[in-house]
Amino acid sequence: MFQYEYVNVKVGSFWGARSEEHREIIDKYAANGYRYVGFIPANMDSYGKYKEIDLIFEKEV
């Protein structure tokens, strides 16, 4: 069985920019035994641009 964690990230804070925020979040969760499995859009504007995404992590329990 797996436990899942979802981390909401505002896309404007790194998407299309040269930020390392998403990498820091992934590294932090990996250090705690989680594996990054992907992301899903959590909020989009009327043009289809992502405003927020949820990073998804899993860990076997």
MOQUI-V501661 format. One record per helix or strand of 2 or more residues. SS is the DSSP state (H for helix, E for strand). FROM is the first residue (numbers start at 1). TO is the last residue. Records with the same first field share a line. If there is no record, write none. Layout:
SS=FROM-TO  FROM-TO
This chain:
E=2-10  35-44  50-60
H=11-13  21-31
